[in-house]
Amino acid sequence: MKSFVVKFLKNESGATAIEYGLIAAGIAIAIIAAVNGVGTSLSSTFSSISTSLK
């Protein structure tokens, strides 16, 4: 049992997976924020163009 606990504490593959998950979540949040900002800008631009064409 002691060797199992020692082996479990030395195993870092779970920590690496969590780190990659956090990095992926951070990138996803950055992409969502960028798309939100660009989306608002594009929406107003297309509304302006639509009004001009009428």
C-alpha positions in Angstrom: 0.0 0.0 0.0 2.8 2.4 0.8 4.5 1.8 -2.6 1.1 2.6 -4.3 0.9 5.9 -2.4 4.5 6.8 -3.2 3.9 6.0 -6.9 0.7 8.0 -6.9 2.4 11.1 -5.5 5.3 10.8 -8.0 3.0 10.5 -11.0 2.8 13.9 -12.7 0.7 13.0 -15.8 -2.5 14.1 -14.1 -1.0 17.5 -13.2 0.2 17.9 -16.8 -3.2 17.2 -18.2 -4.7 19.8 -15.8 -2.1 22.3 -16.9 -3.0 21.7 -20.6 -6.7 22.0 -19.8 -6.1 25.4 -18.1 -4.0 26.6 -21.1 -6.8 25.5 -23.5 -9.4 27.2 -21.3 -7.4 30.4 -21.3 -7.0 30.4 -25.1 -10.7 29.7 -25.5 -11.6 32.7 -23.3 -9.2 35.0 -25.3 -10.8 33.8 -28.6 -14.3 34.4 -27.2 -13.4 37.9 -26.0 -11.8 38.8 -29.4 -14.8 37.4 -31.4 -17.2 39.3 -29.1 -15.4 42.6 -29.8 -15.1 42.1 -33.5 -18.7 40.8 -33.7 -20.1 44.1 -32.2 -18.0 46.1 -34.6 -19.0 44.1 -37.6 -22.7 44.3 -36.6 -22.6 48.1 -36.6 -20.7 48.2 -39.9 -23.2 45.9 -41.6 -26.1 47.9 -40.1 -24.6 51.1 -41.5 -24.2 49.5 -45.0 -27.7 48.1 -44.9 -29.1 51.6 -44.1 -27.0 53.2 -46.9 -28.3 50.7 -49.4 -32.0 51.3 -48.6 
